[in-house]
Amino acid sequence: MTDITLITGANRGIGRATALELVRRGHDVVLTYRSHRDEADAVVADIEAMGRRAVALELDIADADAIAPFAQALRAALAEHWDGAALTAVINNAGQGADTTLATTDAATLDALYATHVRGVYLLTQAIAAPANGAPLLADGGAVLLLGTGLTRFVHVGRDAYAAMKGAVDVLTRYWAQELGGRGIRVNQVAPGPVETAFSGWEGNEQVRQVFAEGTALGRSATADDIAGVIAGVLDPGAAWVTAQRIEASGGYRL
């Protein structure tokens, strides 16, 4: 059976690196993008050049009304490209950040973070793994992986609202592991520390890179490939007895 993994927000950063790492391990990939279709197409082309199959579908995870149409498009893509096979894994990677403090965070920022990191993740996982109508798009024995953050353990001033939403991911990991465990579905979370990507806002900044390296036990800052390897390892059959876990991938940042 071919492993087919859905990765949200995989046109760049950790999502892209994870897609390519899983392809190297024999997976086919359905990837989503909210914008930058050209980047998503480039990832698909890279995957096809590696001899695997990939499809890119548009999705704004923060738009609750987009979830049901996306699930329909996903079902159609699975029917067209994989003869109707179900997904073997779902990676909730898409996200957005915010750099505000208690004094400066407004309602719009809170709503946007909640829509992306809590409501969107919840509704998408529900539509794929436990739909009210129709067969699930995630196979029994499959896996759900959530992207958390090291910021639920250590503190960076200005990231409280973002970290609070990721705190909900901590809770959902355990609850969904219990709810879906009867179908043999594992649910885990990978929580990165500082990672040098466009999402982080300090990509290419040598001064910031050095600051994070000095605070990390392994003596350097992380790349998207570092996190991709951890995600792929959690999804590996060798980790089949691991569920309901928060796995921090920070290189020992702020121990």
N, C-alpha and C positions, 0 to 999 in steps of 0.2 A: 504494500500500500504506500502510495506517495504521501509524504508529509506536506501539508498545505498550511501555511501560516499567514494569518492576517496581522499586519503591523500598521497601526495608525501613525500618521505623521512621518512617513518613511522617505520623504523626498530629500531629506538632509539630516545631518547630525547623527544622533544615536540611532534613530530609526533606520536611516540609510545604512549605517555601519552594521546594524543587526541584520538587516535584510541580506546583505552580502555575506556575512558570516554564516547565516543559516543556509544560504545557497551552497556555500562551500561544504556544508555538512549534509547536503542532499535534499534540502527543502525546496519546494516551489513557494512562491510568495504572492499574496494579494496585498498591495500597499495603498494607503490613502494619502491624499494631499488636500490641503485647504486652498492653497494658491500655488503659484510657481509650477504649473503643469509641465513646463520644460524640464525642470529638475526631476519630476516623477518619471517622465518619459526617458530621461537619461539613465535612471536607476533600472528601469525595465530593460533598456538596451544592454546595460552592463550584465544583468542577470541572464538574459538570453544568450549573450556572448559566452557565458560560463556553461551553457548547455542546459539550463533549467528554464522553467516557465514562470512568467510573471504577468500580472495585470495591475494597472493603476486605476483607482476609482476616486472620484472627488467626494470629500466629506468635510463638512464643518462640524466638528464634534460638539461645539457649543450651541448648535442650532437643534433644539429638541425635535422640531418638525422634520428635520432631515434624516433622522434615524430610520424610520420605517421605509422610506424610499431607498435609502442606502442598503438596508437588509434585502430588499427586493432585487436591487442591482447586483448585490453580492451573490444571491441565490442564482441569478441568471448567469453570472460569470462562472460560477462553479459548474453549472450545467453545460455551458458552452466549452469551457476549456479543460474541465476535469471530469466530464461525464456525470456530473451531479454528486461527486464525492463531497463529503463533509470536511470542514476544517479540522486540523489536528491541534492547532494552537491559535490563541488570540493574544496579541501583545498590545496593551493600551499604553501607547507611547506619546501620542500627540499632547501638546501642552502649550501653555503660555505663562510668562512670568510677570512679576510686578515688583518694583523696588520702592516701597512706601512704608512709612512707620504708622504706629497707632494714631499719631496726630495728623497724618496726611492722607490716610486711606479713605477714599470716598465710596459711596454705595455702588457706583458703577464698576469700580475696580473689583469689589467683593463679588458682585453679580457675575462679572466676566470670569473670574477665577473659579467660582462655584460651577458655572455652566460648563466649563471645560474639564475641570479635574474631578468633579463629583457627579453632577447630573449627567453629563455626557458619557462619562465612563460607565455609570450605572445603567443608563438606558441602552447603550450600545451592547454591553455585556448581556443584559437581559434579552435583547432582540436576537442575539446570536446563540446564547447558551440556554436560555429558558423562555422562549417566546410563548405568549398566551395562545397563539394559533399556529399550527403547522409544525413540521419537524424541526428540531434544533439544527442550526448550521454548524455547531461544534460537536464533533463526534464523542461518543462515550470513550473514556480512556484518554481524552485530550487534556489540554492545559490552558489555563488563563494566567497571564503574567501582567502584573500592574507595575507601572513605574512610580516609585516613591521618591524620597529625597533624604539625604543625610541631615537636612535641616530640621527634621523632627527629633533628632538627637542632639545636635549642636546648634548654636544660635549665631546668626548673622543679622545684625540690626538692619531693619528695612525689608526683611523677608517674612515677617510674621503672618501676613494674610495668605501668602503662597504656601507656607509651611503648614498652616492650619488646614487648608484644603487637602494637602497630602496626608495630614493626620487622619482624615476620613478614609484614605486609601489603606492605612494601617488596619483600621477596623473592618473594612470591606473584605480585605484579604482573608481574615479569619472566618467571617460569617459565610462568605461564598465557598470557602474550602469545606465548611460543614454542609452547606446546602447542596453542593454539587458532588460531594465525595461519594455519594451512593452510586453515581454513574462512573466512578473511577476518574473523575476530572480533578486534577491538581490545580490549586490556586496559590500562587506565590507572588512576592513583591521583590523587585530589585531596587535598592535605594542608593543612587549615586551620590558621591560627594561632588566637589567642584570638578567640572569637566570643560575642557576647552572646545566649545562649539559656538556657532552663531547664536544659539539660544542663550548662552551664558553672558554674552555681551562683552567678553574680554578675549575673544579669539585673536591670536596674533600679538597680544600685549605681553611683552617679555617681563615687564615689571610685575604685573599681576601674577603671571605664571610663576615667577620666583617666590612671591609671597605665599602662594598656595603650596608650592613645593617644600618650603621651609616648615610648614605646618603639618606635613604628611609624613608618616612613618617611613614610607618607601622612597621618600626623597625627591619626588617629582609630581607634577600635576598630571591629571588624567586626560586621555583622548577618548573620542567616541568608540574607537576600537576596543579600548579596555573594557568598557561597559558592555559592548556587544558580545564579547567573549563570555562574560559572566551570564548574560541572559541566555545565550545558547547553551551554556553548561547546565543551567537550571532546567531547560527544556529537554535536555538529553535523557534518553531512556535510563541511563545510569543513575539519574536522580529521581527515579519513579516513586521512591518512598518519601519524598520531601513535599510537604504541602503545608499551607497556612503559615509560611515563614516570611519574615522580613529579612532580606539578605543585603546587608550594606556593602556597597562596592565603592569604597572611598580611599583605598590604599592606606588606611589607618590615619585618616585626617582627624585632628584634634582628639587624640586619645586621652 
